[in-house]
Amino acid sequence: MVRKPIARRELATALEAAGIPSGTVLVVHSALGRIGWMLGGPQAAVRALQDVLGPRGTLVMPTFSFSLAAWNLPPFDPGRTPSRVGLLTDTFWRMEGVLRSSHPTHSFAAGGPLAPDIVGGPIDYEPLGIGSPVDRVRQAGGHILLIGVGQDRNSTVHLAEDLAGMPYLRVPFDGSRGYDEAWYAKHPGGEAHRLEIHRMPGSSEGFEVLDHILLRQGIVTEHPVGQTTARFMESEALCNAIVPMLAENPLLLLSASSGSEITARRRRHMESLAAKGSPNP
């Protein structure tokens, strides 16, 4: 079967049909290969997104490196360390005029007028929590676009966990201590500095439960894009929908049938709190 190539203008037209407003702040999570054969490669896909947003819009993408000291990865350097969450994201942060945040595990890249506001400043926030780039997008009235992926790739769901004050965020990946430790270099090739992380986002395999709920509620709309489906939503509306769900069912996002070790440990933690009669299990 021969795949029909997709041009920049064709992709932009499909994205416009999804209802993305010009001038917004847009976080994009994607699986580029699922769109189809993109003429011009990942740079053309970025340009198509920028065409839709226009000169007043700001494009944001995750460029996570997961530079935890315990995982034997090099210290994070925002000018050198590759993104480990897809070719499109790794292409985007290297493009002219794009800024990248300095968080050693969950950095973001942004291009557009609000880029300094979204990704600039010191690392004084938890990776995907209150005050992080995804929270700044929410506060700016921004939107989220998932291209070829589901809610299990949506970083703003982790923000909703933090807004809901979920206790399980404090269960670290590193079981030997009460927090996780990342490291980064303030200057290329410079000394490694350590950063304690006390509310680390965990695995997101359980987030898929949200897909049909959010579609049914009208929070998310689906649209064909190339050979895949795009999901479009407002960041604030997403968080406003998820926070009360977590208040009603704190285990909602920890219920994957084949979860990771961190998800299993966090579920056990919540069950232990409930057994002790904690007011905030």
N, C-alpha and C positions, 0 to 999 in steps of 0.2 A: 504494500500500500504506500503510495507516494503522498507525503504530507504537503499540503499547500502552504507556501511561505506566507508569513504575516508581515505586512509593512507597518512602519511607524504610524502612518496616518490611519490605517485600518484599526490598529490597536487603540489609538486615541479616540476614534469614533465609538468603539465599543465601550470604552471607559466613560465617555460623555453620556452614553445611553444609560449607564448605571446610575446617573444622577449626581456625580461628583461636582460640587459647585466650584466655579472659578474663584480663586482667592482664599480657599480654605487651607488649613493645616492638615495634612494627610499622612497618617502612618500606614505604610504598606508592608505586609507580610506576604511572601509569594513562593511559588515553586515555578521558576521560569520555564523549565522544560515542559510543563504541562500546558502552557499556552500554545505551543507549537513551534515550528521553525521560524524564529524571529529574524527577519532580514536586518542586518546591521548589528545583530547580537544584543547583549545586555545593555549597551549604551543606547541603542535605539529604543529599547523598552523604557529606560529612564527618561529619554527625551519625550516619549509619548505621554508619560505621566506628567511631565512638566508642561507639555502643550495644553493639557486639560486644566491644570491648576492656574496657568497664566503667570504673568510677572509678579502678581501680588500673593500668589500661593507659596506655601512652604512644604516641601517634600521631606518626609522623615522615614528612615529605615533602621531596623536593628542591625548592629554590626558586632554581635556578641563574640567574645573570645573565650569566656569561661576560665580566665587565668587564675585559678585557685592554686595556692602554693602546694597543697597536698596532691594535686593532680600532675605534678612534674611538668607543667607547661611553663614556657619562658615568661618573665615579667611582661605585663602589658605595656606597649608603647603605641599611643594612638596614631602615630605617623608611620608605623611599620607593621604592626601586628595584623594579620589578615582576619577578616570576618569568617567565622565558622558556621554561619547560618545562610549560606547560599551564594551563588555566583553573582546574582543581581546586587546583593548588598555589598559584596566585596568590590564590585565595579563602581558602585555609587560613591562610596566614601573617598575613592581615589580621584574622582572627577574634579575639575577646576571649580572653585567657589563653594565646595562642600565642606562643612565643618564636622568634626567628630568629638563626641564627649570623651571624658577621661576615665570613666568607670572601668575598672580592670576586668570585671566579669560580664557586664551588660552595657556596653557602650552603644550609642546611637549616632547616626550621621544625619545631617539636615542641610538642605539647600534652599535658599529663599529668604525673604525679608526678616522672618522671625527665627531664622536658624540660630543666631546667638542666644536668643531667649530660651529656645528649646533645649539646646545641648551645651550651652556655655556655663561657666561658673565652677566653683569647687565641688568636690565629691562629698557633699554633706547630706546625702540621702541614701536610703536603702535601694538596692538595684532597680526594682520595678515598683517601688512604693511611692508614698506621698512625697512630692517634691522632685521626683525623677522626671526624665523627659516625657514618659507617657502621661504622667500627671499634668505636666505643663501643656501638653497637647489638649488634654481634657479641659483644663482651665481656659485655654484659648478658643474653646468652642470647636475643636477639630473633629476629624472623622477618621475612620479606620477602613482599610480595604484589604481583604484577604483574597489573593488570586491563586486559585488552585489548591488552597489549603483550608482547614477548618478552624474551629475555635481553639483546638489544641496548639495552634501556632500564634494565638492572639495574646500578646504580652499585656494588653490592658486588662485582661481577666485577672492577672496577678495583682494589678493595681486595685481592682475591686476587692480582692482578698485582704489587702492591707487596709483599705477604707473600711472594711467590715470588721477589722481588728481580729482576724483569725489567729488564735493562739498557736496553731501548728506551724506558722511561719518561723517561729523561734526554735523549731527542731532542726538542727544543722545537718548538712551532709556529713561533716566530720564528727563522728560519734565519740571522739576522744576528748572533746571540749564542748563548751556551751555556745560556740559560735564558729562560723567559717572564716577563713583567712585568705584574702586575695593579695596579689602583689603586682606592682607596676613600677615603671621607670619614669621619673619626672623629666628626664632628658635622655635622648637616644644613646644607648650604651651606658647609661648612668647607673648609679646604685639602685638596687631594688628596695622599694618601700612597701610596708605591709599595711593592709586595710582590713579591719575587723568588720564582718557582716553579720548582723544579728537577726535580720529578717530576709533570709534567702528564698527567692522563688523556687519552688520544687518542680518536680516533673508535672507535665500538663496532660498526660494521657487521659485523665478523667474529665477534661474540659469538653470532650465531644458530646457529653450529655446536654450541653447548652445549645447545640446546633438547632435541634427541632423546637426547643422551647422558645428561643429568640426569634425564630422564623414565624412561629405561631403567634407570638405577641406583636409582630410587626417591627421589632427592634432592628432586625436584619432583613435586607432584601437581597435576592440572588439574581445574577445577570450573566448571560453567556459572554465569555471573553476568549476569543480564539477557539481552542479546542477544550477549554475548561470552563469552570464556573467561578465568578467573583462574588464575594459577599461584602456588602457595604453597610456601614452603620455609623451613628454618631457616638463618639467616645463617652460623653456625659450620659446619654440614654442607656448605653450598655452598662455602665457602672451603677446607675440608678436601678436597673432591673436586677442585677446580680446581687447587690448588697442585701436586700431583703430576703432573697432566696437563701443566702448563707445564714442569715439570722434564724430562719425557719428550719434549715437543715444544714448544720455545720459540716456534715460529711459529704455534702453534695458533690464536691469536686475531688473527693478522695475515693470514689466508688468504682474505679476502673476494675474490671474483672481480672485483668493481668497487669497489675501495677508494678512500678519500680520499687526498689528497696526503700527509697526516701518516702514514697507515698505510703507504703505499708507502715513504716515507722511513725509517720505523722498520723495515720489513722489510729494506730494503737495509742498514741498520746491523747488523742481526742476522746477515745473510748475510756481511757483511764481517768480523764478529767470528769467525764460524765458519771462514771461509777463513784467518784468521790463527791458528787453533787455540786461541782463547780458552777457558779452562776453564769460563767462564760465558757462553756465547754468547746 
